[in-house]
Amino acid sequence: MNTPLLAGHALTRQYPGRPRPALDQVDVSVDSGVSLGIVGESGAGKSTLLRLLLGVDRPTSGAVLFGGQPLGRVPRRDFRRQVQVVFQDPRSSLNPRMSVASIVAEPLRSLKIGKDRAERADRVAEVLTAVGLNPDDGRRYPHEFSGGQRQRIAIARALAPSPKLLLADEPVSALDVSVRLQILDLLRGLVDTLGLTLVLVSHDLAIVSQLCQQVMVMRDGRVVEAGPTATVLERPTQDYTRALLAAIPQLPADLAVPLPDGAALSTALSSARTEETQ
Ligand SMILES: Nc1ncnc2c1ncn2[C@@H]1O[C@H](COP(=O)(O)OP(=O)(O)OP(=O)(O)O)[C@@H](O)[C@H]1O
């Protein structure tokens, strides 16, 4: 069996003063080329798990392995080169005083990628184009862009060092419903064309079902169900998963299993859009 790209073993995180752990003995494994969705309602422990996987917080017990090595032994620069993250809200994750080009070039500068400024500028133009922006947009500032475009900038910054793994924490939930599909389509296209592995954290099973081959359902700091997305959606074994499935807006029963062309998600999101504009 191949070594997982990123794995967590028996991860427990107890925050001080809390009656029970935010994460309780969680196992997770991300194989190269197999995108994973982590789903659950607010408070399930998704962000806590993501912080542990990113190494920005430490487990109370358990271990995170990157390429089979304990995270503490992997040079931080190597890890950051290969693992990048996109957060929920591009308004707070982009420095308003920096130009877009400077924001996107930041990981290249800090990771010392590119031999000079010109080479970094070429890479910035390349990733801006890859996310559907114009290389000339690099001269502008974040406030000049819409929410969806700002999320594209955040994705471009994450792609700049050519990571293997992209962790996305609720990447569309701060966006207008009308632009969510575009950003999800972009992520799907990037996974396909760049061979990126995606770990997508979301409270929305419909979104995860469209982008991830594997899904892990969390509740109260524990994994309640995990496996291939199609299996979990077709034959959920837990009432909690069934409730999450039922919460997908107006998804007809015959579309509950995602269709290859993304029709299920389109249906779910367009229904939500109709509701919102009424
Ligand atoms: N820094 C912290 N200190 C104390 N408790 C925390 C801290 N961060 C999270 N928690 C608690 O841990 C639990 C899990 O939170 P977490 O943010 O990981 O869940 P989540 O599934 O990501 O939820 P959301 O979707 O709302 O972000 C919650 O009960 C939360 O209140």
The ligand as an SDF file (V2000), in Angstrom:
LIG
                    3D

 31 33  0  0  0  0  0  0  0  0999 V2000
   -9.2960   27.8120   20.4780 N   0  0  0  0  0  0  0  0  0  0  0  0
  -10.3230   27.1760   21.0650 C   0  0  0  0  0  0  0  0  0  0  0  0
  -10.4730   27.1790   22.4010 N   0  0  0  0  0  0  0  0  0  0  0  0
  -11.5010   26.5270   23.0030 C   0  0  0  0  0  0  0  0  0  0  0  0
  -12.4460   25.8270   22.3380 N   0  0  0  0  0  0  0  0  0  0  0  0
  -12.3410   25.7930   20.9960 C   0  0  0  0  0  0  0  0  0  0  0  0
  -11.2890   26.4580   20.2830 C   0  0  0  0  0  0  0  0  0  0  0  0
  -11.4610   26.2420   18.9460 N   0  0  0  0  0  0  0  0  0  0  0  0
  -12.5680   25.4710   18.8330 C   0  0  0  0  0  0  0  0  0  0  0  0
  -13.0990   25.1950   20.0450 N   0  0  0  0  0  0  0  0  0  0  0  0
  -14.2720   24.3540   20.3280 C   0  0  0  0  0  0  0  0  0  0  0  0
  -14.0240   23.0710   19.7700 O   0  0  0  0  0  0  0  0  0  0  0  0
  -15.1870   22.5450   19.1520 C   0  0  0  0  0  0  0  0  0  0  0  0
  -14.9230   22.2540   17.6730 C   0  0  0  0  0  0  0  0  0  0  0  0
  -14.7200   23.5020   16.9930 O   0  0  0  0  0  0  0  0  0  0  0  0
  -14.2690   23.5980   15.4730 P   0  0  0  0  0  0  0  0  0  0  0  0
  -14.1230   25.0520   15.1520 O   0  0  0  0  0  0  0  0  0  0  0  0
  -13.1120   22.7160   15.2450 O   0  0  0  0  0  0  0  0  0  0  0  0
  -15.5420   22.9840   14.7430 O   0  0  0  0  0  0  0  0  0  0  0  0
  -16.0100   23.1580   13.2360 P   0  0  0  0  0  0  0  0  0  0  0  0
  -16.6160   21.8690   12.8480 O   0  0  0  0  0  0  0  0  0  0  0  0
  -14.8870   23.6620   12.4050 O   0  0  0  0  0  0  0  0  0  0  0  0
  -17.1300   24.2600   13.3630 O   0  0  0  0  0  0  0  0  0  0  0  0
  -17.3750   25.5590   12.4140 P   0  0  0  0  0  0  0  0  0  0  0  0
  -17.9420   25.0000   11.1420 O   0  0  0  0  0  0  0  0  0  0  0  0
  -18.3570   26.3700   13.2140 O   0  0  0  0  0  0  0  0  0  0  0  0
  -16.0480   26.2250   12.2790 O   0  0  0  0  0  0  0  0  0  0  0  0
  -16.2830   23.5630   19.4010 C   0  0  0  0  0  0  0  0  0  0  0  0
  -17.0000   23.1850   20.5410 O   0  0  0  0  0  0  0  0  0  0  0  0
  -15.5330   24.8480   19.6390 C   0  0  0  0  0  0  0  0  0  0  0  0
  -16.2610   25.7280   20.4580 O   0  0  0  0  0  0  0  0  0  0  0  0
  1  2  1  0
  2  3  1  0
  2  7  2  0
  3  4  2  0
  4  5  1  0
  5  6  2  0
  6  7  1  0
  6 10  1  0
  7  8  1  0
  8  9  2  0
  9 10  1  0
 10 11  1  0
 11 12  1  0
 11 30  1  0
 12 13  1  0
 13 14  1  0
 13 28  1  0
 14 15  1  0
 15 16  1  0
 16 17  2  0
 16 18  1  0
 16 19  1  0
 19 20  1  0
 20 21  2  0
 20 22  1  0
 20 23  1  0
 23 24  1  0
 24 25  2  0
 24 26  1  0
 24 27  1  0
 28 29  1  0
 28 30  1  0
 30 31  1  0
M  END
$$$$
